[in-house]
């Protein structure tokens, strides 16, 4: 059965994109900002958290790309369904 993918409407793309954006910001701050090593136990918390977010966000995006949600072409929503409990 053929179909089309959910594409941008797949929540994994949204979550992955947000995690990557925050990861880029934190990684950049880890390289450029004051590291405040005395407050964080001598680790660069922004850099570590940024790299972790990049890794997890990239994982979400790869997962969505490798195993897309396929919506059958003959799918018709139930006309009697009431969204949001109406």
Backbone bond lengths (Angstrom), bond angles and torsions (degrees), N, CA, C in turn:
res aa  C-N    CA-C-N  psi(-1)  N-CA   C-N-CA  omega(-1)  CA-C   N-CA-C  phi
1 X - - - 1.457 - - 1.533 108.26 -
2 X 1.303 115.84 125.39 1.464 121.16 -179.74 1.525 109.71 -83.40
3 X 1.289 115.65 165.33 1.451 120.38 178.96 1.508 109.94 -171.73
4 X 1.302 115.44 -171.87 1.466 120.74 177.20 1.525 108.20 -127.67
5 X 1.322 115.14 157.29 1.463 118.34 -176.86 1.521 110.18 -85.58
6 X 1.326 115.10 160.88 1.462 120.81 179.25 1.520 111.34 -69.72
7 X 1.338 117.41 -24.76 1.458 121.95 176.07 1.514 112.88 62.37
8 X 1.327 116.48 -128.86 1.467 121.75 -177.20 1.526 111.70 -66.31
9 X 1.321 117.59 -19.85 1.455 120.32 -179.43 1.531 112.07 -79.67
10 X 1.327 117.49 -5.64 1.457 121.37 175.95 1.527 107.90 -73.04
11 X 1.308 117.19 124.15 1.471 121.71 -175.05 1.530 111.53 -62.99
12 X 1.328 117.79 -24.88 1.468 120.10 178.50 1.523 111.04 -64.41
13 X 1.330 118.26 -33.87 1.464 121.29 176.86 1.524 111.13 -66.46
14 X 1.314 117.05 -42.36 1.463 121.54 -179.39 1.524 110.16 -65.86
15 X 1.331 116.96 -48.48 1.466 121.26 -179.88 1.526 110.18 -62.88
16 X 1.319 116.96 -45.89 1.460 120.50 -179.95 1.514 112.64 -61.35
17 X 1.325 116.89 -42.43 1.465 120.70 179.89 1.528 110.86 -64.28
18 X 1.327 117.07 -43.67 1.463 119.62 179.14 1.529 111.59 -64.03
19 X 1.318 117.35 -42.34 1.456 120.41 178.89 1.527 110.99 -64.08
20 X 1.320 117.60 -39.79 1.462 120.64 178.70 1.521 110.93 -66.10
21 X 1.330 117.54 -41.82 1.470 120.53 179.27 1.529 110.00 -61.54
22 X 1.323 117.17 -48.77 1.464 119.99 178.61 1.529 110.90 -64.87
23 X 1.318 117.51 -35.17 1.457 121.05 177.55 1.515 112.42 -64.07
24 X 1.335 116.83 -40.89 1.464 120.55 177.41 1.529 110.14 -63.56
25 X 1.325 116.31 -43.60 1.473 120.12 -179.89 1.530 110.50 -62.56
26 X 1.330 117.14 -48.86 1.470 119.86 -178.34 1.522 112.28 -67.19
27 X 1.330 117.59 -37.69 1.453 119.97 177.90 1.526 110.44 -64.53
28 X 1.319 116.27 -42.48 1.461 120.13 176.45 1.519 111.76 -61.48
29 X 1.318 116.75 -42.52 1.460 120.42 177.56 1.529 111.16 -65.51
30 X 1.319 116.79 -33.51 1.454 120.64 177.74 1.518 112.17 -65.04
31 X 1.333 117.08 -33.38 1.455 120.90 179.05 1.527 112.48 -83.97
32 X 1.342 117.95 -35.83 1.464 120.74 -169.45 1.525 115.08 -104.30
33 X 1.318 119.12 -28.43 1.466 121.13 -172.79 1.528 111.15 -89.43
34 X 1.309 114.35 174.06 1.468 121.09 174.84 1.522 108.39 -63.42
35 X 1.300 116.67 125.92 1.459 120.86 -173.48 1.521 113.34 -77.99
36 X 1.316 119.42 -19.88 1.470 124.12 178.45 1.525 111.65 48.60
37 X 1.320 114.82 49.22 1.466 119.74 -175.95 1.517 112.96 -63.20
38 X 1.341 117.50 -28.48 1.460 119.44 179.51 1.525 112.06 -69.35
39 X 1.323 117.96 -22.52 1.472 121.33 179.92 1.526 112.50 -90.12
40 X 1.321 117.00 -17.28 1.466 120.21 -172.51 1.522 113.36 -116.64
41 X 1.317 117.73 16.75 1.457 119.51 177.78 1.515 113.10 72.73
42 X 1.328 116.85 35.81 1.468 123.67 178.21 1.525 114.31 62.98
43 X 1.317 117.12 30.79 1.463 120.34 170.67 1.522 108.18 -123.05
44 X 1.299 116.17 151.87 1.463 121.49 177.41 1.535 107.42 -87.67
45 X 1.323 116.38 90.72 1.469 121.77 -172.64 1.525 112.10 -62.03
46 X 1.339 117.89 -40.27 1.467 119.94 179.99 1.523 111.07 -63.00
47 X 1.309 116.43 -42.89 1.466 120.19 -179.30 1.526 111.01 -65.42
48 X 1.325 117.20 -46.17 1.474 120.91 -179.60 1.536 110.63 -62.83
49 X 1.334 116.54 -47.38 1.469 120.14 -179.09 1.530 110.53 -65.93
50 X 1.333 117.39 -39.35 1.463 120.68 179.05 1.514 112.11 -63.39
51 X 1.324 116.30 -44.36 1.466 119.37 178.64 1.530 111.45 -65.60
52 X 1.321 116.60 -37.83 1.474 119.98 177.30 1.530 110.69 -64.03
53 X 1.338 116.93 -42.40 1.459 120.04 178.67 1.525 111.25 -65.10
54 X 1.331 117.47 -39.42 1.462 120.22 177.00 1.525 110.92 -61.95
55 X 1.319 116.12 -41.70 1.461 120.53 -179.76 1.535 111.40 -64.94
56 X 1.319 116.92 -48.28 1.470 120.50 -178.60 1.534 110.75 -68.48
57 X 1.334 117.41 -42.85 1.465 120.50 177.89 1.516 111.88 -62.00
58 X 1.334 116.49 -42.14 1.464 120.12 175.82 1.515 111.80 -62.67
59 X 1.332 116.15 -36.35 1.465 120.03 176.25 1.523 112.26 -62.90
60 X 1.333 116.24 -42.67 1.468 119.75 177.48 1.523 110.85 -62.37
61 X 1.330 117.03 -44.84 1.470 120.15 -179.14 1.528 111.29 -65.69
62 X 1.336 117.25 -39.90 1.464 120.47 178.09 1.527 110.69 -65.98
63 X 1.333 116.33 -40.25 1.462 120.73 178.55 1.528 110.47 -61.28
64 X 1.325 117.21 -43.99 1.465 120.78 179.70 1.525 111.09 -66.24
65 X 1.332 117.04 -34.11 1.467 120.63 -179.61 1.522 111.53 -75.30
66 X 1.343 116.80 -40.48 1.461 120.60 -175.44 1.531 113.22 -79.43
67 X 1.332 117.32 -32.75 1.465 120.84 -179.41 1.531 109.38 -130.21
68 X 1.336 117.16 72.28 1.469 118.99 -177.61 1.532 111.93 -68.86
69 X 1.314 115.08 152.62 1.462 120.87 174.16 1.524 107.08 -77.74
70 X 1.324 116.18 123.66 1.465 121.04 -177.46 1.518 108.94 -102.86
71 X 1.327 115.64 125.85 1.458 122.48 177.68 1.522 107.22 -102.20
72 X 1.331 118.51 121.04 1.466 120.14 -178.72 1.531 111.36 -60.25
73 X 1.331 115.41 145.28 1.466 120.03 -179.90 1.523 112.48 -64.81
74 X 1.334 117.32 -28.07 1.462 120.18 -178.42 1.530 113.15 -91.10
75 X 1.336 118.37 11.48 1.462 121.79 -179.69 1.520 110.19 -70.53
76 X 1.334 115.30 128.58 1.460 121.89 176.00 1.527 107.27 -127.13
77 X 1.339 117.46 122.34 1.476 118.71 178.81 1.526 111.34 -61.94
78 X 1.321 116.13 148.95 1.459 121.63 178.70 1.526 109.21 -67.64
79 X 1.337 118.01 118.18 1.480 119.53 -178.54 1.525 113.07 -68.40
80 X 1.343 117.39 -19.33 1.461 120.34 -179.69 1.517 112.61 -89.40
81 X 1.319 117.03 -5.79 1.467 119.81 -179.82 1.523 109.62 -71.16
82 X 1.311 115.31 140.78 1.457 120.83 -179.86 1.523 108.35 -110.97
83 X 1.332 117.17 108.30 1.457 118.30 -179.92 1.521 112.14 -66.98
84 X 1.298 115.84 146.06 1.463 122.96 175.98 1.518 112.92 60.92
85 X 1.322 117.96 29.99 1.455 122.28 172.68 1.526 115.37 68.81
86 X 1.294 118.06 26.23 1.478 120.90 -179.27 1.499 111.36 -78.23
